[in-house]
Amino acid sequence: MPESQPPAQHATLSPAPPAAKRIPTQHAYPHAVSHDTDYYHWMKDTSKDRLANKPLVGMLEAENAYAKQVHLTPNSPLTDAVYTEFLARIEETDQDVPHFRDPFWYYTRTVEGLQYPIHCRKKQTMDADEEVYLDANLLTQFEYIDIGSSVVSPSHALLAYSLDTEGDEIYTIKFKNLETGEALENVIENTDGSIVWNKDNTVIFYSVLDALHRPTKLYRHVVGTTQAEDVLMYENADEQFWMSIGKSGSGRFLIVSLNSSLTSEVHFLDLENESSTLTCFSPREFRHRYEIEHQGDHFYILTDGGGQFLNKKLQRVGIESTERRLWQDVLPYNPFKELCDMTAFEKFIVVEERAEGLLRLRILDPKAPEDSYLLPFEDAIFHAETCSSRVQNYADDKFRFLYTNQLTPTKTMEYNVSTKSSLLLKQKPIPGGFDPSPYTLKRIQVPIPAETQVKAPFDTPVATEIPVTLLYRTDLLNPDGKNKLYLYGYGSYGVCLDPAFSSNIFSYVDRGIVVAYAHIRGGGELGRGWYETGKFLHKKNTFTDFVACAEHLVSQKITRHELMAIEGASAGGLLMGAVLNLKPDIAHCAIAGVPFVDVINTMMDPSIPLTVNEYEEWGNPNEKEYFDYMLSYSPYDNVREGVLYPNLFVKAGLNDPRVQYWEPAKWVAKLRALGTQGSNGERVMILDCKMGSGHFGASGRYGYLKEKAGEYAFVIWQLEEAVKKVNSQ
């Protein structure tokens, strides 16, 4: 146990929790014959000036005050100790690996005491004088700062960067003359933050958000002109599709991707040909997902063939004509391996390939694809991914990639395709070094109950066991099952909980807490089929998988339910809410970060940002089959009255555009009203709503770590109390 740790303060339970006022609302949904009265609908305020809503702000401030009374203030010594531990494990003054864009070396660095990275460059050599071209630390007038993109023009004379100062993910694009240091007068408002330069120094492309917070319009902007003069290049009218823009690794093409959960459409523009126009690569066809990259005379395509190649195959087509009938196979389809991404270089292609729950790298020579090979790694559990194309050199025979796992601080590596050799460029520094020998990292497999096993689309092979990754201090593991355990899950959108080093997590592990990650269905760790069998009308598999993992950890005498903490955020917060309804005694405590818990009321309101775009994740509740199914697991609608739930710490952000603040606020109010905290307040249930940020909490690194330390302190405090109770029995 860390020597600096003070004893956890026994927070008093005497303060009465806020009791939100109840105003009955009956939602007029076409399928909701018996839908319960919603007493907390009044909390929903979609206006921009919600801070002027005194009843709402008063309620949220009362919740924040209660959170301080019960946990944040009495446990502040523990929070401070954890925060100190966090800082002791990071190199506060550090620099990333520079990358060369002739004639400059570009890099970012951090300075002890400053919240944000500093963007710098040096001309020709790293021994030259440093030029700081962007420093968010100077924007002291803002509580929240997020630099969405910072992109230097091809001539290196201009900087375009996007800035969000509210946490609502609405970015303003600004320009700076790097030769004079002066800020340009004209700005671009209401964007998604993405920026792509043309081949010269005069034009950028960007996307504007609509009222539903979707990037729907692609514009061409001439630097030095006003936004009103910009040219509309494309408009996406389909609310289910999300538009994103980028540039091919070669730098030749602007790539415009339109994606729903099931369908894709890509457009491209040749930036080397001034007379070229935006061209559709292949028109959208329902359930056909694809993405493209450019190399030489060809576009390379990762495609699922309309679903029949659910885990995707690699094809290519000439750049002159991209009709689908002309696509040719490069690699044969393997249903046991998912092709996740690719990065093209002048002479080779790197494919990110997922198999057996791990992401690895395949090197491909387009002239001899049959001789492709995997980069070899010795660890049984690892994660390898290519670095962003902005730090790669398309014409080089080398490429950069990241390598990590829970016991390997992230390495930035360089692989030479010609010599087939790897070079370590930098490993994330840990002050005093990091010794992995006291720890155990392993995976166990949890059988999926037969009644919840389902087939994946197109008969794609799908696993019958759930991987769980375990990390613990070997010498602190008790064989009798009396181990404190922290179980994390997500399980939506095909998002993967990949192995990654987190220095913070050792504030749990070094206190004897076993850390477990449940790779449940709905996530993508085991391929697209793993995701597809945990969505739509199979969504409940995500929740039962998590419960199965928790029960397996108990049956294998690793822990007990009364010594367990669980956590999930966003869609993982939905997981927490559903699991607590499904098995209220699953754990002693839980953290639900910005939880998506009011499923029906959110998905029945198309005016809420992202709702319609989510129909292909959860289903369209305007269809009775989906409405009934979603209602059956919606956490807000299925709270079990009078049943004791775990101690609960809920996080929210007033400016959150992804999961609106009122979802967690309504949920906590209903949980309390229905007595899930116990008749005598046996359980702690607190809501912490950040009034100046959004989905991701504090923007600065120190602010983030301070918030995270408060969450860790909650778990540590609660599990210490649980141990005392178990030992007294």
N, C-alpha and C positions, 0 to 999 in steps of 0.2 A: 504494500500500500504506500502511496506517495507520502514522504515524511512531512510535507508541508500541509497535509490535509487536516483541517480542524474538524471536530465532531459536527455532524449534521445537527442543525438546530431543530428542536422539536416544535415545529410551527403549531401555534394554537389553533384549534378548530372552533373557538368561541365566536368569531365574527359570523354573523348570519350572511349567507350569500344573497346577492341581489335577486329580487323577485320581479321579473319583468311583467309589465302590465299585460293583460289578456284582452284582446279585441277580437271577437269571433269573425272569421271570414270563411265563407263557403265557396270554394273554387268551382266555377261552372265548366268542368271538363266533361266532354261528351261521354266518356266511358266510366266516369267516377260516380256510380250510383250510390255507393256507400263510403265515399272518400271522407275521412275525418275532417272535422272543423279545424281550421288553421288559426290558432290564437295568436300567432306571432308574425303574421304576414305584414303587420304594420312596420316592422323593422326594415323592410325592403324600400330603399330610396335609390333610384337610378339617376338622380339629378347630379349635375356637376358640383352643385353648392350644398352637398349633404352636410357639410360642417355647420351650416346655418339651421339645420334641423335639430332644434334643442332637445326634444324628447329622445331622439336617436342618440345624439352625442352624449346626453346625460346618462343614458343606459350603458353605452360603451365605456364611458369614463368610470361609472360605478363598477363595471366588470373589471376594468384595469386596476381600480383601487382595491378591490377584493383580492385579485391575484397578488397584488403587492402585500396585502395584509397576511394572507395565508401562506404564501411561498416566497415570493421574490425578496421581500424585506427580511423576514426571519432567517431565511437560508442564504442571505447575501454573503456571509463568510465562506460558505461552501462554494457558492458561485464564483467568488473571487479566487478561491483556491484552484478551482478547475480552470478558470481563465488564465491564471498564472501558469498552470501546467501546459495549456494550449500554446502560450507564447514561448515557453521554454523549449518546445519541440519544433519551432519554425525559425528559420534564418530571416529575421525581420528586415535586414538590409541584404538584398540579393539581386541577381540579374539573370534573365533568361539567356538562352543560347542565341547569339546574334545570327542574322541571316543576311546574305549579300544580295543587293539589287544595285548593280553597277550605276553609279560609282559609290554607293553608300552601304554601310553596315547598319541595319536596323535592329533595335532591341528594346525591351522594356526592363525597368528595374524598380525595386521597392526600397524605401528608406524607413528605418526604424522610427516609429511615431507617426508616420503618414499613412492615411487610409488607402490611397489609390496608387496603382502603378504609374510610373512616369515614362512617357514614350520618347525615345532618344534615337539619334543616329550619329555616325562618324563617317567622314569621307575617306574612301580608299583603304584606310587601315584602322584597326582598333586602337592604335597609338595616337590617332589624331584627336583634336579637340572635340569635346562632346557638344552636340546641339540638341537641346530639349525642344521638341516641337509640339508636345501636348502634355499638360500636367493638370489633371482634374483636381489635384489638391489645392489649386489656386481658386477654385470656385466655392469659396467659403460661405457664400450667401445661401447655399442650398443645403437642406437636410439630407436629401437623397440625390445621388449622382450615379448615372449609369451611362457609360460610353458604349453605344450599341455597335458602331463601326468606326474605325479610324483608318482611312485609306489615302495614301500619298499618290499623287498623279504620276503617270508614267515618266514625265519629265523631271519628277522630284521637286517641282517648283510650288505645288499647291497641296494643301491638306484638306480633305473633306472628312468631317466626322459628325456623328449623330449623338444627340444628348437627350436623356430622359431625366427630369428633375422631380418627378412625382411618384415614380414607381408604378405608373399606369401603362407603361410600355408604349407610350406615344412619344415619338422622337422628333426633334428638330435638327435638321442638317445645317451645319455651319461650315464656313470656308476660311482658310488662313493662307496668306501668302508667305511661304517659307523662306523666300529671299529677303523680304522686308520685315517679317514678323507681324505684319498687320492683319487684323481680322477684316474679311470682306463684309460689305454692308448687307447684302442680300442673304436671306436664310430661306429654308424650305420647311414648312410646318406640316404636322400631322402625318408623319411617315412611320413605317415599321422599323426604320433604322438601317436598312440595307442600302449599300452604295456600291455601284460599279462604274469605274471610269472607262471612257472610250480609249482608243489607242493613243490619243493625243492629250493635250492639256486643257481642253475646252469644254468637254461634255461629261456629265454623269447621268446614270439611269437610277431611278428610285421608285418606290411603291408608296402609294397613299392609302390610308386606312378609311374605311367607310364607317357608318354609324354603328355597325356591329363589331367594330374593331378588326375587320378583316382587310388585309392588303388586297385591294381590288383593281387599282389603276396603276399602270406602268407609265412613267413619264420620262421624257428626255429633257434635260436641263442644260442650257448653255451658261457656263460660269460667267457671272457678272451681270446677268439679266435677272428679272424678277420671276417669282414663281408663277405669276399670272401669264407669263409668256411661254411657259413650258408646253411641250407638245405631247399630247396623249398618244401613246403607242399601242396600248392594249387595255381592254377592260374586261374583267371576269365577272359576269353577271350571275353565275351559279353560286348560291350561298353555301353549298356543300364543299366547294373547292377552295383551297388555300394556295395563294400565290407566293412564290419565293423567287428571288433572282440571285444570280451568281455569274461567275466567269469560268470558262473551261480552264483546266490546268495549263493548257498551251497559251492561254491569253487571247486566243483568236476570236472566241465566240462568247456573246452574252447568252446565258441560258436562263430561260423563264420556265419554271416548273409549276404546274397546277396539280394539286393532289387532294383527293379525299382519302379516306381510310382504305378504300377498295380500288380506286381508279386514278390513273395518271394521264397527263397530257403535257408535252414539252414543246416549247417554241425556242427558236434560236435566231441570232442576228450575227452576221459576219462583220466583226469590228474592223477588219482590214479592207473592206469594200464599202466605200461611202454610199454607193448606189443600192446596197442590199437592203432588204426589208425583213421584218420579223416574219419567220416562216414556221408553220406547224410541222413538227417532226413526224408525228403520227397522231391522227385525231383520236380523241378519247373514246374508248369502248368500255362499257361497264365491266368492271372486275379485271381490267387489264392494267397492271402496274408496271411502269418501266422508268428508267433513268438513263442519262447518256453522259458520255465523256468524249473528248476529241483527241485523236492522234493522227498526224499526217493526213492521208487521204481518206481516213475513215472516222466514222463515229462508232464508238463501242457502246453496247446497250446491255444493261441488266434488266431482264424481262421475266415476268411470271407466265407469259404466254396466255394471258386470260385466266390464269389460275391453275392450268394443267402442270405448270412448273412452279408450284407454290413457293418453293425456296429459291427460285430464280436461276436462270442460266445466263451465260455470257454469249452475246452475239455481236455482229458488226455489220455495217453497211457503208457504202461510199457516200462522201459528203455531198455529191451532186444530186442524188435522188435517194430519199430516205423512206420510201414506201415500205410498209411492213412485209410485203411479199418478197422483198429483196434482202431481208435480214438473213445472215448466215451464221451458223454455229461456230463458236470459237472453242468453247469447252462443252463437253457433254453434260447433260443434266444429271445431277446426283441428288436424289430426294433426301439423303441423310446429311447433306451439307447445305447451309444457307449462304448464298452470296450476298453480302450486306452492302458493300461499297467498293469503289475502285478509284484509283488515281493513275492517270496516264502520264507517261513521260515519253520523250522522243523515241527511245529505243525499247522500252519495256512498259509493262503495266503491273501495278500492285493491286491485288484483289483481297479485300477483307472477307474472310470466310469463317463461318461459325459452325462448329461441330462439337458435340459432347459438352455443350454449355460454355465453350471457350472461343474467343475471337482470336484468329491467327492470320498470318500474312502469306499469301501465295504470290510468287514471282512468275511472270508470264512474258515470254518472248513472242510477240505476235507472228513472227515468221516460223516459229516452231512451238505452238501452244501445247502440243502433246508432251513437251519436255518441261512443263511448268513444275515448280517445286515449292514446298513450304519452308519458311525459315524455321530452323530447329531451335527449340527452347527446352531447357532441362527441367524446369519446374513442372509439377503435376497440375498446379493451378496458376494461371497467368492471364494477362490481358495484353494484347499487342495491337496497336492501331497506328495508321499512318498520320503524320502531322498534317496540319492545314497546308493547302497548296500555296498559301502566301509565303511560307518559309521554305518551299521547295524550289529547285531549279529545274525547269522542264527539260532543258537540253543536257543535263548532267547524267552521269552513269551511277549516281548515288542518290539515295533518298533518306529522309528522316522518319523515324517512327518512335512511339512511346511504348515502354514496357513496364509493367507493374504487377503486383498483387498485394494482398494485405500485409505481407512481411517484406516487401521490396519497395522502398521509396522510388518514386517514378524516375525512370531513366529516359533521357533523350538520346537515342541511338542513331547512328548513320550506317546504312548498309550499302556496300559497293557491289553492284551487280556484276561487274567485270571480274573482280577478284573473289567474289562470294565471301566477303569478310565484313565483320561488324566492328564499329568503333563507338565507344562510349563518349559522347560529347559532354554530358552533364548528368549527375544524379541529384535529385532534390536533396539539399543538405539538411541534416538533422543535427543541431548543436550537440557536440559531444559524441556524435555518431549514433548509429542504430544497430543494436545487436538482436537478431531474430531468434537466437538460440533458446531463450526462455519460453518461447511461445510455440503453440501447435496450430497449424492451419490445415484443415482437411474438409472433405465433403462427405456427407452421408446421403443416403437415398431413402425417401419415404414413399412406401407404396400408395398409389392412388386407389381409394376404395372402388371396388368394382362397379358400384351403382352410379358413380360419377365419371366413369371412363366413357369417352365419346370419340367418334371418328373425326379426323381432320378432313377438310374439303379435298376432293380429288384423290381420296385414298392415300394422302400423304402420310408416311410413317410418323407416328407420334409416340413419345415416351409414355411409360406406365408408372414411372416413379418421379417424385419431386426432389430435385437436388436441394440440399441445405448446406450452406458453407458455414463452418464453425471456426472461430478464432478464440483462443484462451491461453492463459498462463498455465503452463504444464504443471508447475509445482503447486498451484492453487486449486486444482480441480479435485473436488471431493467425489470419491467413488460411491457415496451413499445417496447421491441425487440431491443433496442439499446445496446446490449451486444457484446463485443468483444468475439470471439469464435475461438478455435483451434480444428480442426477436424483431427484425425489421422486414417489411414487405411492401410491395407496390402492385404489380400484377395488372397493368393496363397499357394500352396503346402499343404493345410489343416492346416496351421499354425494358432494358436488361439491367439487372444488378450485377454488373461485371466486377471481377476482382480488381480492387484499386487500393492503394495505400492511403490511409487517413491517419495522420499523427494524432488527431483528436481522440480517436476510438480507444487509445490506450489509457485514457482516464477512466474508462470502464474496465478494460481488461486487467490493468494493474491493480484494480480493487477486487479482483476475483470474480468479475462478472463475465460469464461466457457470452460472446457476441455471435449471433446467428443471423444469416440472411436466407430467407425463404424464396426460392426461385419458382414461384407459383405460376400456374396457367394464367394467361392474359398478358404475361410478360413474353419476351422473345428469346430467352436464354437458350431454348432448345428448338429454335427455328420458328418459321411462320405458323406451322401447325399448332405449336404450343400456344401461340397467341390466339389463333382462331378458335381454339377449343375453350377459351376463357373470355369470350365476348358475346354480344348479342344475347341469344336465348341460352347461352352457356355461361353467362357471367357469374352465376353462383358458384361455378367451379373454382373461381379465384378465391372465394371466401372459404369454401369447404377445404380447399388445399391448405390454406393457412392454418385452419383449425387442425387438420391432419398433421401438419408439421409440429405444431405446439404439443399435440397429444403424443406424437412419436418421441419428442424430446423428453417428455415425462416418462413414457413407458420404457425408454432406454436408460432411465435413471441418470439423466444428465441434469434435470432440474425438476421442480414441482410447479404446478400452476400458481400457487400462492407465492412463489419466488420469482415470478416472471414479469418482465416489462415488455410491452409491445409498442411499435411505432410505425406510422405511415403518414405520408403527406400528399395533399392534393387528391389525385385518384387513389393514392394509398390511404388518404383520410377516409374516403368511401369504404375502403377495405376495413379500416378500424371500426367505423360505425356499424357496418354489416356484421362483422365478427362479434362485436359486443352484444348485438341483438341475438345472434346465433348461439353464442356460448358466453354468457355474461361472466362466468367464473374462469375464463381462459387465463387471466393474468391478474396480478395485484395492481398494476397501474398501466396506463396507456398515454401516449402522446399522439394527438391528431393534428397535424399541421395543415392549415388552410384546407380543411376537409370538404370534399364534394359530397354533402350528405342530404341535401334537399332535392333529390333526383327528379321527382315528378314535377314539382313546381318550377324547377329550372328548365327542364327539357320541354315543358309545355309552353314556355315563353320564348318565342322566336326573336324577341327584341333584346334579349340578353346576349352579350357578346359570346360567340363561339357555339351557341346552342345548336343551330341548324347544321353547322360543320360537324357536330358530334353525333348526328343521327346514325352514321355508319360505324360508330363505336359501341353505343349502347342500344340503338334501335330508335325508331320514330314512334313516340308515344301517342301520336294521332292515330296509330293503328292499334286496335284493341288488344291484340295478342302481346304486343310489346308493352303497352300501357300496363296491363295486368301483371306482366312479368317484372317490369321495373318497379311497380308499386310493391310487389312482394318482397323486394330486398332494399328498397329505399330506407336508409337509416332513420331519417326524420319521421317516416310514416310507420315505423315498426318498433318503436321504443316499447319495452316491456314494463308496464306499470307495476310499481311495487317490488321489482326485482333488483337486487343489489348489483351494481355495475362496478368495475374497477375504478380506482382513483384516476382522475382524468385531467390532462393539461391540453387545452385546445388553443391553437394559434390562428390569428386572422390578420388581414391587412386591409385598411379602409379603402385603399386605392387599387386593390387587386382586380384586374380585368378577367382573370381566368376562373377563380372561384370567388364569387362576390362575398363580402364580409358578412352579409346577413345569413348565409347558410350556417356557418359555425355558431353565430349568435343565437339564431332560432333554435338550433339543436341543443345547445347548452341550457337554454331557458326551458325547453320541453323536458329534457332529462331531469332537471331539478323538480319541475312541476309534477312529474309522474313518480317522484320518490325514489329514483335510482341511486341517490346518494345515501339512502337509509333514513329511517324515521328520526334518528338522533344525529344525523350528520356524520355517519361513520365513514363516508367517503369524501375526499376532496375533489371538487369539480371546478376548475377555473378556466376562464377565457382571457387571453392576452391579445388585444387587438391593437396593432400598430397604426397610429393615426396619420403617419406621414409616409408610409411605404406601401408596397403591394405584395405580390405573390411570393417574392423571394426574401422578404424581410429587409434588414439593413443592407445598404449598398457598400459601405466601406468595410474593409477586412477586419478592423478592430471591432466595429459595431456588430458585424456578423458573428465574430467569435464570442462577444459578450452575450449576445442573444442565445447562441448555442450553448454556452456555459450554463445559462439559466435552465435550459432544457435538461442538460446532463445532471445538474444539481437536483432537479425534480426526481429523476429516475434513481439517482444514488440515495437520496433521502428516503424515497418510498421503499426501495429494496432493503435498506437498513432497518426500517420499521418492520418490514415483512420478516426479516431474519429474526428479529427480537420476538415476534409473535410465534414463529415456528419453534424457536428454541424454548419458549415458555410453555409449550403444549406437552 
